[in-house]
Amino acid sequence: MSTENQQYEKLQEQIQQLSQKWADTVMDDELITTVQSTVNSIPLIPQLNISVNIEQYHSFIKELLSFLAHEQPALSNDCEMLEQSLTAENIQEWFQSTVKINSYYFEEYAQKLAISEWLPFFVAEHAARPFLQKLALKHKEELDQADHHHGCPACGEPARFAVVSKKGKKELTCPRCDYAWQEKKISCAHCGTEDHNQLEILKLEGQESAQIHVCHSCKGYTKVIDVRKMIKKESPQILDIKTIHLDIIAQENGYGIPTKVITH
C-alpha cells in the first residue's frame, strides 16, 4: 500500500472513531420519526419525517471540521469558512439534504463559499451517520421485511460491501447506516441476477479472506470479506476502509457502483 493510501486509511479510521463516540451520545428518545402517508417503497429513512437534536448534529460538524483542520492544514481555511457559514437554519437543511444524499445542494454550497467542492458533503455526511445508524436500528423490524435489491433498504447507499458471517451466511452491510441483511451467496446485489454465467468471483493472491463479486450484466461489484478467517474482529466501517484497494482493483477492471437513487 502506498504512503498516500496509508495516510488516507489512518485518517478515515480516526474519523470512524469520532463517529463511534458520537453514536454513543445520540439518545433514542430524541429521535422522532413519523411515516409519510405516501411511503410505499424503499429506501425508508429518506421518506421519513425526522426530528433530531440539531444542536448535537451541529456539534458533530464543528468537531469534525476542527479535526480536519488540524490533520490537514491545507484545509484549515476552508474548514474555518465553512464553520462560520453555518446557521441554525442551514444546519437543518444540511441534515435533510444529507439524508436524501442531495449532493447538488452541497456542491452549490461549496461553490458559493469558493471552497473544496467535496468538503461540505463529506462533513455533513459523516456527522449524520450516528443518527442514520440509530434510525436504521429503530426501524429494523420493518426493514427486515423489505426488498433488499439495488441498495440499502434503510438509507439508500449502494450495496458494495458484505461479510461472510461465522454461520457462513453472506450479509450485505451498509457502512453508512450499519443496517445488514442476508443475500444469496451467488447473486448480484445491484441488479439481482442469479445467472452464474453473468457472475464472477475475483480472488486476490495472498488474501484468503477477501473477494470481489462482479456482475458482467450490470458491471456492478461488491467486496466480500470472510470474517471467519480473521483473527481480529473489526466493525464493517473499518473493514470497508481497510479494503479500499479492492474498490480500486474492481474499478480498474471496469466495474463500478450504481448511481445512488433516493426516493424524495
C-alpha positions as CSV (number, residue, x, y, z in Angstrom):
1,M,0.0,0.0,0.0
2,S,1.3,3.5,-0.9
3,T,2.1,6.0,1.8
4,E,-0.7,8.2,0.5
5,N,-3.2,5.3,0.8
6,Q,-1.9,4.6,4.3
7,Q,-2.4,8.2,5.4
8,Y,-5.9,8.2,3.9
9,E,-6.8,4.9,5.7
10,K,-5.5,6.3,9.0
11,L,-7.5,9.5,8.6
12,Q,-10.7,7.6,7.8
13,E,-10.1,5.3,10.9
14,Q,-9.8,8.3,13.1
15,I,-13.0,9.8,11.7
16,Q,-14.7,6.4,12.3
17,Q,-13.6,6.6,15.9
18,L,-15.1,10.0,16.2
19,S,-18.3,8.7,14.7
20,Q,-18.5,5.8,17.2
21,K,-18.0,8.3,20.0
22,W,-20.8,10.5,18.7
23,A,-23.2,7.5,18.3
24,D,-22.8,6.7,22.0
25,T,-24.3,10.1,22.8
26,V,-27.3,10.0,20.4
27,M,-30.4,9.2,22.5
28,D,-33.2,7.2,21.1
29,D,-35.9,9.3,22.7
30,E,-34.5,12.4,20.9
31,L,-35.0,10.7,17.5
32,I,-38.6,11.3,16.5
33,T,-39.9,9.9,13.2
34,T,-43.2,9.8,11.5
35,V,-44.0,7.9,8.4
36,Q,-45.3,10.0,5.5
37,S,-48.7,8.8,4.1
38,T,-47.1,8.3,0.7
39,V,-44.4,5.9,1.9
40,N,-44.7,2.6,0.0
41,S,-41.1,1.9,-1.2
42,I,-37.5,1.8,-0.1
43,P,-35.1,3.3,1.0
44,L,-37.1,4.0,4.1
45,I,-35.2,6.7,6.0
46,P,-35.3,9.4,3.3
47,Q,-39.1,9.1,3.3
48,L,-39.5,9.7,7.0
49,N,-40.3,13.0,8.7
50,I,-37.3,13.1,11.0
51,S,-36.6,15.3,14.0
52,V,-33.2,15.1,15.6
53,N,-31.2,17.2,18.1
54,I,-30.0,19.7,15.6
55,E,-27.6,21.3,18.1
56,Q,-25.9,17.9,18.6
57,Y,-25.6,17.5,14.9
58,H,-24.0,20.9,14.7
59,S,-21.6,20.0,17.4
60,F,-20.5,16.9,15.5
61,I,-19.9,19.0,12.4
62,K,-17.8,21.5,14.3
63,E,-15.7,18.8,15.9
64,L,-15.1,17.1,12.6
65,L,-14.1,20.4,11.0
66,S,-11.7,21.1,13.8
67,F,-10.2,17.6,13.4
68,L,-9.7,18.0,9.6
69,A,-8.1,21.5,10.0
70,H,-5.6,20.0,12.5
71,E,-4.8,16.9,10.5
72,Q,-4.9,18.5,7.1
73,P,-3.5,22.1,7.5
74,A,-4.1,22.8,3.8
75,L,-7.8,22.6,4.6
76,S,-7.8,24.9,7.6
77,N,-9.1,28.0,5.7
78,D,-11.8,26.0,4.0
79,C,-12.9,24.5,7.3
80,E,-12.9,27.9,9.0
81,M,-15.0,29.4,6.3
82,L,-17.4,26.5,6.3
83,E,-17.9,26.6,10.1
84,Q,-18.5,30.4,10.0
85,S,-21.2,30.0,7.3
86,L,-23.3,27.7,9.4
87,T,-26.6,28.9,11.0
88,A,-29.4,27.2,12.8
89,E,-31.5,27.3,9.6
90,N,-28.9,25.9,7.2
91,I,-27.8,23.2,9.7
92,Q,-31.4,21.8,9.4
93,E,-31.1,22.0,5.6
94,W,-27.8,20.2,5.9
95,F,-29.3,17.3,7.8
96,Q,-32.3,16.9,5.4
97,S,-30.1,17.1,2.3
98,T,-27.7,14.6,3.7
99,V,-30.4,12.1,4.5
100,K,-31.6,12.3,0.9
101,I,-28.0,12.3,-0.4
102,N,-28.6,15.6,-2.2
103,S,-25.0,16.1,-3.4
104,Y,-26.1,19.0,-5.7
105,Y,-27.1,21.1,-2.6
106,F,-23.6,20.7,-1.1
107,E,-21.8,21.3,-4.4
108,E,-23.7,24.7,-4.7
109,Y,-22.9,25.4,-1.1
110,A,-19.2,24.9,-1.7
111,Q,-19.3,27.0,-4.9
112,K,-20.8,29.9,-3.0
113,L,-18.0,29.8,-0.5
114,A,-15.3,29.1,-3.1
115,I,-14.0,26.1,-1.1
116,S,-13.2,22.5,-1.9
117,E,-16.3,21.0,-3.6
118,W,-16.2,17.7,-1.7
119,L,-15.8,19.2,1.8
120,P,-19.4,20.2,2.8
121,F,-21.0,16.9,1.9
122,F,-18.1,14.9,3.4
123,V,-18.5,16.7,6.7
124,A,-22.3,16.7,6.7
125,E,-22.4,13.0,5.8
126,H,-20.1,11.8,8.5
127,A,-21.7,13.9,11.2
128,A,-25.1,12.4,10.2
129,R,-24.1,8.8,10.3
130,P,-24.7,8.3,14.0
131,F,-28.3,9.4,13.6
132,L,-28.7,7.2,10.5
133,Q,-27.4,4.2,12.4
134,K,-29.9,4.8,15.2
135,L,-32.7,5.2,12.7
136,A,-31.9,2.0,11.0
137,L,-31.9,0.2,14.3
138,K,-35.2,1.8,15.3
139,H,-36.9,0.6,12.1
140,K,-35.1,-2.8,11.8
141,E,-38.3,-4.9,12.1
142,E,-40.0,-3.3,9.1
143,L,-36.7,-3.1,7.1
144,D,-36.2,-6.8,7.6
145,Q,-39.4,-7.3,5.6
146,A,-38.3,-5.0,2.7
147,D,-37.0,-5.9,-0.8
148,H,-33.2,-5.8,-0.4
149,H,-32.1,-5.4,-4.0
150,H,-30.5,-2.4,-5.5
151,G,-29.1,-1.0,-2.3
152,C,-29.5,-0.5,1.4
153,P,-33.3,-0.6,2.2
154,A,-32.6,1.7,5.1
155,C,-30.7,4.7,3.8
156,G,-30.2,4.0,0.0
157,E,-26.5,3.5,0.0
158,P,-25.5,1.2,-2.9
159,A,-24.7,-2.4,-1.8
160,R,-21.0,-2.5,-2.1
161,F,-19.8,-4.4,1.0
162,A,-20.6,-7.7,2.5
163,V,-19.2,-10.1,5.1
164,V,-19.4,-13.9,5.3
165,S,-20.5,-14.4,9.0
166,K,-19.4,-17.1,11.4
167,K,-22.6,-19.0,10.3
168,G,-21.4,-19.0,6.7
169,K,-24.1,-16.5,5.6
170,K,-23.4,-13.7,3.2
171,E,-24.6,-10.5,4.8
172,L,-24.6,-7.2,2.9
173,T,-23.7,-4.5,5.3
174,C,-24.2,-0.8,4.9
175,P,-21.1,1.1,6.2
176,R,-23.2,4.3,6.2
177,C,-26.1,3.3,8.5
178,D,-24.9,-0.1,9.8
179,Y,-28.0,-2.0,8.6
180,A,-27.3,-5.5,7.5
181,W,-29.3,-8.1,5.5
182,Q,-28.7,-11.6,4.2
183,E,-28.1,-12.2,0.5
184,K,-27.7,-15.3,-1.6
185,K,-24.0,-16.1,-2.0
186,I,-24.2,-16.3,-5.7
187,S,-26.3,-13.3,-6.8
188,C,-25.7,-9.6,-7.8
189,A,-26.5,-7.2,-5.0
190,H,-27.2,-4.5,-7.6
191,C,-29.3,-6.0,-10.4
192,G,-30.4,-9.2,-8.6
193,T,-29.3,-11.6,-11.3
194,E,-28.5,-15.2,-10.2
195,D,-27.2,-16.2,-13.7
196,H,-23.9,-17.9,-13.0
197,N,-22.7,-17.0,-16.5
198,Q,-23.0,-13.3,-15.6
199,L,-21.4,-13.6,-12.2
200,E,-17.7,-14.0,-11.3
201,I,-15.6,-14.0,-8.1
202,L,-12.3,-12.3,-8.3
203,K,-9.8,-13.7,-5.7
204,L,-6.7,-12.0,-4.6
205,E,-3.4,-13.9,-4.2
206,G,-2.4,-14.0,-0.5
207,Q,-5.7,-12.6,0.7
208,E,-7.8,-15.6,1.6
209,S,-10.5,-13.6,3.5
210,A,-11.2,-11.1,0.6
211,Q,-13.1,-11.5,-2.6
212,I,-14.7,-9.2,-5.2
213,H,-18.0,-10.4,-6.6
214,V,-18.6,-8.8,-10.0
215,C,-21.5,-8.9,-12.4
216,H,-21.0,-8.8,-16.1
217,S,-24.6,-7.9,-16.7
218,C,-24.8,-4.6,-14.8
219,K,-21.0,-4.1,-14.3
220,G,-21.5,-3.7,-10.5
221,Y,-19.3,-5.2,-7.8
222,T,-19.4,-6.0,-4.1
223,K,-16.5,-6.5,-1.8
224,V,-16.9,-9.7,0.3
225,I,-14.9,-10.3,3.5
226,D,-14.9,-13.7,5.2
227,V,-14.7,-12.7,8.9
228,R,-14.3,-16.3,9.9
229,K,-10.7,-16.2,8.6
230,M,-9.9,-13.0,10.5
231,I,-8.2,-13.1,14.0
232,K,-9.2,-9.5,15.0
233,K,-12.9,-8.6,14.8
234,E,-13.5,-5.1,13.4
235,S,-16.5,-3.1,12.5
236,P,-17.9,-3.1,9.0
237,Q,-16.9,0.6,8.7
238,I,-13.3,-0.1,9.5
239,L,-13.2,-3.2,7.2
240,D,-14.6,-1.1,4.4
241,I,-11.9,1.5,4.9
242,K,-9.2,-1.2,5.1
243,T,-10.3,-2.8,1.8
244,I,-10.2,0.3,-0.3
245,H,-7.7,-1.5,-2.5
246,L,-10.4,-3.9,-3.5
247,D,-12.5,-1.0,-4.8
248,I,-9.5,0.2,-6.9
249,I,-9.0,-3.3,-8.3
250,A,-12.7,-3.6,-9.3
251,Q,-12.8,-0.2,-10.9
252,E,-9.5,-0.8,-12.8
253,N,-11.2,-3.9,-14.2
254,G,-14.2,-1.9,-15.5
255,Y,-16.7,-2.4,-12.6
256,G,-18.4,0.3,-10.6
257,I,-21.1,1.2,-8.1
258,P,-24.5,2.2,-9.5
259,T,-25.6,5.8,-9.1
260,K,-27.4,6.4,-5.8
261,V,-31.1,6.8,-6.3
262,I,-33.2,8.3,-3.4
263,T,-36.9,8.5,-3.3
264,H,-38.0,12.0,-2.5
